[in-house]
Amino acid sequence: MGDTSTTAAALQGRRERNRLRVKNRICETALLLFTRQGYDQTTVDEITEAADVARGTFFNHFQRKEDPIAEWGEQRRELLRQGLRAEGLEHPHGKDTRHTLSRCMSILAGSSQENPAQTKAVLTAWVRAGFPLHEQPYVSGMFTDFIKAEHGTGQVPDTVDTQLTGYLMRDICLGTLYRWSQSPQ
């Protein structure tokens, strides 16, 4: 007989993988429907039907219809972190701040252009759902950290308000992305 702790760990691993698979399927389906027919025109019932899950399963993973949009944002942030890590820019100390911030913008732009229809639809839904007003400004924190790392090195003067600059960089990025999303294809 197998070790019960090993069996329990394997079972727990399988359960977690299955839970994650279902959550991802719901999220992908929601994003697909938001892209095809618009956020306002998509219902939770349509999402669950297309994802082949029960309505309660949706609410086991997401509290509201707009939560898959937040998940989309987290996926984009993870792509940014991975892109920076791949280029050795994850930790900004000793790096060229302008180059690092430029790479951030390029990575974010590239992820938007991979699926422009989805980016446009989800970004519009993100704004309509009020996320810019109440969501944590995660990317501005990254920008702030990059700028802070260069305080006093000559690249960024000590008089620069790093947090304000991080927010401004985020706002520039989002403003540009939003204008792009509203332009005709």
C-alpha positions in Angstrom: 0.0 0.0 0.0 1.1 3.5 -0.7 2.0 6.1 1.8 -1.3 7.9 2.8 0.4 11.3 3.0 1.8 10.9 -0.5 -1.7 9.8 -1.8 -3.3 12.7 0.0 -0.8 15.1 -1.5 -1.3 13.7 -5.0 -5.1 13.9 -4.5 -4.8 17.5 -3.2 -2.6 18.4 -6.2 -5.1 16.8 -8.6 -8.0 18.7 -6.9 -6.1 22.0 -7.1 -5.2 21.4 -10.8 -8.9 20.6 -11.6 -10.1 23.6 -9.7 -7.6 25.8 -11.6 -8.6 24.2 -14.9 -12.3 25.0 -14.3 -11.5 28.6 -13.2 -9.4 29.1 -16.3 -12.1 27.7 -18.5 -14.7 30.0 -17.0 -12.3 33.0 -17.3 -11.4 32.2 -20.9 -15.0 31.7 -21.8 -16.1 35.0 -20.2 -13.3 36.9 -22.0 -14.3 35.2 -25.3 -17.9 36.2 -24.9 -17.0 39.7 -23.8 -15.0 40.0 -27.0 -17.6 38.5 -29.3 -20.8 40.2 -27.9 -19.7 42.9 -25.5 -19.5 42.9 -21.7 -22.9 44.5 -21.1 -24.6 42.0 -23.5 -23.0 38.9 -21.8 -24.7 37.3 -18.8 -23.3 34.9 -16.2 -25.8 32.3 -17.5 -24.3 32.6 -21.0 -20.8 32.2 -19.6 -21.7 29.1 -17.5 -23.5 27.6 -20.5 -20.6 28.1 -22.9 -18.0 26.9 -20.2 -20.2 23.9 -19.5 -20.4 24.5 -15.7 -23.2 25.1 -13.3 -24.0 28.7 -12.3 -22.9 27.9 -8.7 -19.5 26.8 -10.1 -19.0 30.3 -11.6 -19.7 31.8 -8.2 -17.3 29.4 -6.5 -14.5 31.0 -8.5 -15.7 34.5 -9.1 -18.0 36.7 -7.0 -19.1 39.0 -9.8 -19.4 39.0 -13.6 -16.5 41.5 -13.8 -14.1 39.4 -11.8 -12.7 37.6 -15.0 -11.6 41.1 -16.1 -9.5 41.4 -13.0 -8.1 37.9 -13.7 -7.2 39.2 -17.2 -5.4 42.1 -15.6 -3.4 39.7 -13.3 -2.5 37.6 -16.3 -1.1 40.7 -18.1 0.9 41.7 -15.0 2.3 38.1 -14.9 3.3 38.4 -18.5 5.1 41.7 -17.6 6.9 40.1 -14.7 8.0 37.1 -16.9 9.1 39.4 -19.7 11.2 41.5 -17.3 12.6 38.3 -15.6 13.6 36.9 -19.0 15.6 40.0 -19.8 17.2 40.2 -16.4 15.3 43.4 -15.5 13.2 42.0 -12.6 15.4 43.7 -10.0 16.1 47.2 -11.1 19.2 48.0 -9.0 22.1 48.9 -11.3 19.9 48.8 -14.5 19.2 51.7 -16.8 15.9 53.0 -15.5 14.8 54.4 -18.9 15.6 51.1 -20.6 13.7 49.2 -17.9 10.6 51.4 -18.1 10.7 51.3 -21.9 10.8 47.5 -21.8 7.8 47.6 -19.5 5.8 49.6 -21.9 6.9 47.4 -24.9 6.0 44.2 -23.1 2.6 45.6 -22.1 2.0 46.9 -25.7 3.0 43.6 -27.1 0.6 41.7 -24.9 -2.2 44.0 -26.1 -1.4 43.4 -29.7 -1.4 39.6 -29.4 -5.2 39.7 -29.3 -6.3 43.2 -30.1 -10.0 42.5 -30.3 -9.9 40.9 -26.8 -7.8 43.7 -25.4 -10.2 46.3 -26.7 -13.3 44.5 -25.5 -11.9 43.7 -22.1 -10.3 47.1 -21.5 -13.7 48.7 -22.4 -15.4 46.4 -19.9 -12.7 47.1 -17.4 -13.5 50.9 -17.6 -17.3 50.3 -17.6 -17.0 48.1 -14.5 -15.2 50.9 -12.7 -11.9 49.1 -12.2 -9.7 52.2 -12.8 -11.4 53.8 -9.8 -11.1 51.0 -7.2 -8.5 48.5 -8.4 -5.0 48.5 -6.8 -2.6 50.3 -9.1 -0.2 47.3 -9.3 1.8 48.4 -12.3 2.4 51.9 -10.8 4.1 50.1 -7.8 6.4 48.4 -10.2 7.2 51.6 -11.9 7.8 53.3 -8.5 10.2 50.6 -7.5 12.2 50.9 -10.7 12.5 54.7 -10.2 13.3 54.4 -6.4 16.1 52.0 -7.2 17.9 54.8 -9.1 17.3 57.6 -6.6 20.7 59.2 -5.8 22.5 57.4 -8.6 22.4 60.3 -11.0 19.7 58.7 -13.2 16.8 59.9 -11.1 17.3 63.0 -8.9 16.4 62.8 -5.2 13.8 65.5 -5.7 11.7 63.3 -7.9 8.6 62.0 -6.1 8.9 58.3 -7.1 5.3 57.3 -6.1 3.8 60.2 -8.1 6.0 59.4 -11.0 5.0 55.7 -10.9 1.3 56.7 -10.9 2.0 59.1 -13.9 3.7 56.3 -15.8 0.7 54.0 -15.2 -1.7 56.7 -16.2 0.3 57.3 -19.4 0.3 53.6 -20.2 -3.4 53.2 -19.5 -4.3 56.4 -21.3 -2.4 55.3 -24.4 -3.9 51.8 -24.2 -7.4 53.2 -23.9 -7.0 55.6 -26.8 -5.6 52.7 -28.9 -8.6 50.6 -27.9 -11.0 53.2 -29.1 -9.4 53.7 -32.5 -10.9 52.0 -35.5 -9.4 48.6 -36.5 
